[in-house]
Amino acid sequence: MSKEALIIFAKNPELGKVKTRLAKDVGDEAALDIYHKLLAYTQEQTAKAQIDLIVYYTTHIDEKDNWINTQKKLQCVGELGTKMAQAISNELEKYEKVCIIGTDCAQLKSFHLKEAFQKLEENDFVIGPANDGGYYLLGMKSFEPSLFEGIDWSTDKVFSHTIKAISLLNRSYAQLPELIDVDTIEDWNKVQENFK
């Protein structure tokens, strides 16, 4: 059994279907351009982490994308929690440790990913809180469905509800530094200097 895998949830980059909250301020074309930049950044940082990468797409598998040396799969149908739960459950059948990220975190570095897997040596879970009350990374060694049930997805309660779910299990977790997820124009203004 291979040891470590990183799941990357990626939306197919289609006009009008990515960064919709951001698009309200900058327009669909600018939002798509920003999403392409975030995708490229995520590709660069994850490639440096030297772990198995598995990209889960939203609508179709893009064989002509820029992901190098990655497995490519399709997210299942359902809400975000259902999709994440199935992906993590599937990969934990083959890997000892699995972490999941999206493509919105403009501050995520390869060393954060390495740190996440290191923290799973001594903890049951690892979680990276985002500035919006969600999380940019979640990792575990055994599948736990309760972390994906009863969560108010896309709200500022996601991180706190997940921590509560972990505490109810009496299991250990490690926390990574808080980073910025780009959802709004305010978020982008804080990080866009890094993308010039």
C-alpha positions as CSV (number, residue, x, y, z in Angstrom):
1,M,0.0,0.0,0.0
2,S,1.4,3.4,-0.9
3,K,1.8,5.8,2.0
4,E,0.6,9.3,1.2
5,A,-1.8,10.9,-1.3
6,L,-3.1,14.4,-1.8
7,I,-6.5,14.8,-3.3
8,I,-7.0,18.1,-5.2
9,F,-10.6,19.2,-5.8
10,A,-10.5,21.3,-9.0
11,K,-13.4,22.9,-10.9
12,N,-13.1,22.7,-14.6
13,P,-12.1,26.2,-15.7
14,E,-15.2,27.3,-17.6
15,L,-16.4,30.9,-18.0
16,G,-19.2,31.8,-15.6
17,K,-18.8,28.7,-13.5
18,V,-15.7,29.5,-11.4
19,K,-15.1,32.1,-8.7
20,T,-18.7,33.2,-8.9
21,R,-18.6,35.4,-5.8
22,L,-15.5,37.1,-7.1
23,A,-17.1,37.5,-10.5
24,K,-19.8,39.7,-9.1
25,D,-17.1,42.4,-8.6
26,V,-14.7,41.7,-11.4
27,G,-16.8,40.0,-14.1
28,D,-16.7,36.5,-15.4
29,E,-13.7,36.8,-17.7
30,A,-11.5,38.4,-14.9
31,A,-12.7,35.7,-12.5
32,L,-11.8,33.0,-14.9
33,D,-8.3,34.6,-15.4
34,I,-7.8,34.7,-11.6
35,Y,-8.9,31.0,-11.3
36,H,-6.4,30.0,-14.0
37,K,-3.7,31.8,-11.9
38,L,-4.8,30.0,-8.7
39,L,-4.8,26.6,-10.6
40,A,-1.3,27.2,-11.9
41,Y,-0.1,28.2,-8.4
42,T,-1.6,25.1,-6.9
43,Q,-0.1,22.9,-9.6
44,E,3.4,24.4,-8.9
45,Q,3.2,24.0,-5.1
46,T,1.7,20.5,-5.2
47,A,4.3,19.3,-7.7
48,K,7.1,20.3,-5.2
49,A,5.6,18.2,-2.4
50,Q,6.7,14.8,-3.9
51,I,3.6,12.9,-3.0
52,D,1.0,11.1,-5.0
53,L,-1.5,13.6,-6.5
54,I,-5.1,12.8,-7.5
55,V,-7.1,15.5,-9.2
56,Y,-10.9,15.2,-8.8
57,Y,-12.7,17.3,-11.5
58,T,-16.3,18.6,-11.2
59,T,-17.7,18.0,-14.6
60,H,-15.2,16.1,-16.8
61,I,-11.7,14.8,-16.8
62,D,-9.5,17.1,-18.8
63,E,-6.7,15.0,-20.3
64,K,-5.1,18.1,-21.9
65,D,-4.7,20.0,-18.6
66,N,-1.5,21.2,-17.1
67,W,-1.4,18.7,-14.2
68,I,1.8,16.6,-14.5
69,N,2.2,13.1,-13.0
70,T,-1.3,13.1,-11.5
71,Q,-4.1,10.6,-11.4
72,K,-7.3,12.1,-12.7
73,K,-10.8,11.3,-11.5
74,L,-14.3,12.7,-11.4
75,Q,-16.1,13.9,-8.3
76,C,-19.3,12.1,-7.5
77,V,-22.8,13.8,-7.6
78,G,-24.0,15.5,-4.5
79,E,-23.1,18.4,-2.1
80,L,-19.5,19.2,-1.3
81,G,-19.5,17.0,1.9
82,T,-20.7,14.0,-0.1
83,K,-18.1,14.6,-2.8
84,M,-15.2,15.0,-0.3
85,A,-16.3,12.0,1.8
86,Q,-16.4,9.7,-1.2
87,A,-13.0,10.8,-2.6
88,I,-11.3,10.5,0.8
89,S,-13.0,7.1,1.5
90,N,-11.9,5.8,-1.9
91,E,-8.3,6.9,-1.5
92,L,-7.9,5.6,2.0
93,E,-8.5,2.1,0.6
94,K,-5.1,2.5,-1.2
95,Y,-3.2,5.0,1.0
96,E,-2.2,5.2,4.6
97,K,-2.6,9.0,4.8
98,V,-4.8,11.2,2.7
99,C,-5.2,15.0,2.6
100,I,-7.6,17.0,0.5
101,I,-7.3,20.6,-0.7
102,G,-9.0,22.8,-3.2
103,T,-7.4,25.2,-5.7
104,D,-8.4,28.5,-4.0
105,C,-5.6,28.9,-1.4
106,A,-3.2,31.6,-2.7
107,Q,-0.8,31.1,0.3
108,L,-0.5,27.3,0.4
109,K,3.1,26.3,0.0
110,S,4.6,22.8,-0.5
111,F,6.0,22.9,3.0
112,H,2.5,23.2,4.4
113,L,1.6,20.0,2.6
114,K,4.7,18.2,3.9
115,E,3.9,19.5,7.4
116,A,0.3,18.2,7.1
117,F,1.5,14.6,6.4
118,Q,4.1,14.8,9.2
119,K,1.5,15.8,11.7
120,L,-0.6,12.8,10.8
121,E,2.2,10.6,12.2
122,E,1.1,11.5,15.7
123,N,-2.5,12.8,15.2
124,D,-5.7,11.3,13.8
125,F,-6.5,14.4,11.8
126,V,-4.9,17.5,10.4
127,I,-6.8,20.7,9.4
128,G,-5.7,24.0,7.9
129,P,-8.1,26.8,8.8
130,A,-9.0,29.4,6.1
131,N,-9.6,33.1,6.7
132,D,-13.3,32.7,5.8
133,G,-14.1,30.2,8.6
134,G,-13.7,27.2,6.3
135,Y,-10.6,25.1,5.8
136,Y,-8.1,24.8,3.0
137,L,-6.9,21.3,4.0
138,L,-8.2,18.3,5.8
139,G,-6.3,15.1,6.3
140,M,-6.8,11.7,8.0
141,K,-5.5,8.2,8.4
142,S,-8.9,6.4,8.6
143,F,-12.2,7.5,7.1
144,E,-14.6,9.2,9.4
145,P,-18.0,10.1,7.8
146,S,-19.1,12.3,10.7
147,L,-16.7,15.0,9.6
148,F,-18.8,15.5,6.4
149,E,-22.3,15.2,7.9
150,G,-24.3,18.1,9.3
151,I,-21.7,20.7,8.1
152,D,-23.0,24.0,6.8
153,W,-20.8,24.1,3.7
154,S,-19.7,27.4,2.2
155,T,-20.3,29.2,5.5
156,D,-18.0,30.6,8.1
157,K,-19.0,27.7,10.4
158,V,-17.2,24.9,8.5
159,F,-14.0,24.9,10.4
160,S,-15.6,25.2,13.9
161,H,-18.2,22.5,13.1
162,T,-15.5,20.1,11.8
163,I,-13.4,20.7,15.0
164,K,-16.5,20.0,17.0
165,A,-17.1,16.7,15.1
166,I,-13.5,15.7,15.8
167,S,-13.8,16.5,19.5
168,L,-17.0,14.4,19.8
169,L,-15.0,11.4,18.5
170,N,-12.4,12.0,21.2
171,R,-9.7,11.9,18.5
172,S,-6.6,14.0,18.2
173,Y,-5.9,16.7,15.5
174,A,-3.2,19.1,14.6
175,Q,-3.8,22.5,13.2
176,L,-1.9,24.2,10.4
177,P,-1.5,28.1,10.1
178,E,-4.5,30.1,8.9
179,L,-4.2,31.0,5.2
180,I,-6.3,33.0,2.8
181,D,-8.8,31.3,0.5
182,V,-9.7,33.5,-2.5
183,D,-13.4,33.9,-2.7
184,T,-14.0,37.7,-2.8
185,I,-12.3,40.8,-4.2
186,E,-11.0,41.6,-0.7
187,D,-9.2,38.2,-0.6
188,W,-7.7,38.7,-4.0
189,N,-6.5,42.2,-3.2
190,K,-4.6,40.7,-0.2
191,V,-2.7,38.2,-2.3
192,Q,-2.6,39.4,-5.9
193,E,0.9,40.8,-5.5
194,N,2.2,37.2,-5.3
195,F,0.8,36.6,-8.8
196,K,2.5,39.3,-10.8
